[in-house]
Amino acid sequence: MARDVSPPRGMRDFLPAEKAKRERALRIIREAYSAHGFDEIETPVVEDFDRLHSGLGGDNEKLGFSVLKRGLTHGDLSAAAASGDAHALADLGLRFDLTVPLARFYASHRAELPTVFRAIQIAPVWRAERPQKGRYRQFVQCDIDIIGEASQLAEVELISATAFTLAALGLTGCTIRVNDRRILTGILHYCGFAKERFAQALISIDKLDKIGAPGVVAELAEFGADSAAVLGGLLKRIQPQLAGGGVPLTTPGILSVLPDGIDPDAVAALETLANALTGLPEGVEVRFDPTLVRGMGYYTGTIFEIAHPASGSSIGGGGRYDGMIGRFLGQDVPAAGFSIGFERIVDLITVDETAIGESIVLVHDIDVALTTLIALKNEFIARGVRVRLEKRVKNVTPLLERARIAGFDSFAFVSAEASDAQSLLVKPLA
């Protein structure tokens, strides 16, 4: 009986053509981020268990993969299982995002970093998700963060850099939805929810695109039917504008959908963004969405998320999280970040194959001398051409098709009489 040779659930193998596409897309993202003044860093794939479960990661902490302590005995495992104490079993864990490792990194290296630090992190993370389309247990995040900038310059730079990165990828039709956690709090206060119910109310509002306004109101009715009814009326007024292309990120647009009494500082912050975000590339729009929540509890101000009509879920998001760094340093440091969901955007883009450069497959007869093959290969490589050697078979069509899928653009047959690259008849791979 054959063994199961599939990768673990929620994790994937990538064939050469798909891997090449991913690497080209990552290169475009890195170059676009770098052009906006960000510097790339790298952190370990594991962090201390206590750090990953310190309340900084929100609900993602429940999805973390833990690493067993070394040297545990059967008795240790049995005792820990009986007590339900996970810390007795694990002292490390795989990172579930790149923000918590960045906060630890900054605390470790603050003296070596500039006052305002602009970081790039592009790396895999792991979550014990229930695997489904677009949601995996191992996936790549593409993060940019600005630490040390308290003004809204940070948000403006993050949104602008992300918009130009999406344009560089050729991904048009994107909408960057913007809100502020203070506005959400103001809406809940306006509706009359008790402060201790705010967290649950936000969880329900975050489901708006899945269960609709009636579902949100029904969920929150148990925490106050009158408050839920007020929220329902507000959502009924807002949703037509959201469905009709979104609320413009302008002062009139913002004020047109908000009730009276919302934090004026939060409204002013969005107005500043509206005035500063000019000259963005075509194909990327910025809109105000007062129902945008973002699930992570560590956000303290502006939040943003990327929507695309071809994706049923957001393809990126982020916001300001001024309270996180202080958990490591003992003093607050302003911070904001934006992450592109790589697994979701890579399926939406077509990467320009011409950017790869020339490439050729040398299909050789069995009697061609090894010295000739290597000399020919080195001659093409010296010209900057990518080369692959393939032994000639009776039916070369499948061989050439595999080469084309792998990104090669030309081929040549090599016989024993071949002397140099000039003697070969090079043909395009259709």
HELIX and SHEET records of a PDB file:
HELIX    1   1 PRO A   16  ALA A   35  1                                  20    
HELIX    2   2 PHE A   49  LEU A   52  1                                   4    
HELIX    3   3 GLY A   58  LEU A   63  5                                   6    
HELIX    4   4 HIS A   74  SER A   83  1                                  10    
HELIX    5   5 ALA A   86  ALA A   88  5                                   3    
HELIX    6   6 THR A   99  HIS A  109  1                                  11    
HELIX    7   7 ARG A  110  GLU A  112  5                                   3    
HELIX    8   8 LEU A  153  ALA A  168  1                                  16    
HELIX    9   9 ARG A  181  CYS A  191  1                                  11    
HELIX   10  10 LYS A  195  ARG A  197  5                                   3    
HELIX   11  11 PHE A  198  ILE A  205  1                                   8    
HELIX   12  12 LEU A  208  LEU A  220  1                                  13    
HELIX   13  13 ALA A  221  PHE A  223  5                                   3    
HELIX   14  14 ALA A  225  ALA A  243  1                                  19    
HELIX   15  15 THR A  251  VAL A  257  1                                   7    
HELIX   16  16 PRO A  264  ALA A  276  1                                  13    
HELIX   17  17 GLY A  326  LEU A  329  1                                   4    
HELIX   18  18 PHE A  342  ILE A  345  1                                   4    
HELIX   19  19 GLU A  353  ILE A  356  5                                   4    
HELIX   20  20 LEU A  370  ALA A  382  1                                  13    
HELIX   21  21 THR A  397  ILE A  405  1                                   9    
HELIX   22  22 ALA A  421  SER A  423  5                                   3    
SHEET    1   A 9 ASP A  39  GLU A  40  0                                        
SHEET    2   A 9 PHE A 117  TRP A 126  1                                        
SHEET    3   A 9 GLN A 138  ILE A 147 -1                                        
SHEET    4   A 9 ALA A 335  GLY A 341 -1                                        
SHEET    5   A 9 GLY A 316  ARG A 320 -1                                        
SHEET    6   A 9 THR A 302  ALA A 307 -1                                        
SHEET    7   A 9 CYS A 174  ASP A 180 -1                                        
SHEET    8   A 9 VAL A 284  PHE A 288  1                                        
SHEET    9   A 9 VAL A 247  PRO A 248 -1                                        
SHEET    1   B 3 VAL A  46  ASP A  48  0                                        
SHEET    2   B 3 ALA A  90  LEU A  94 -1                                        
SHEET    3   B 3 SER A  66  LEU A  68 -1                                        
SHEET    1   C 4 ARG A 386  LYS A 391  0                                        
SHEET    2   C 4 SER A 359  HIS A 364  1                                        
SHEET    3   C 4 SER A 410  VAL A 414  1                                        
SHEET    4   C 4 LYS A 427  PRO A 428 -1                                        
END                                                                             
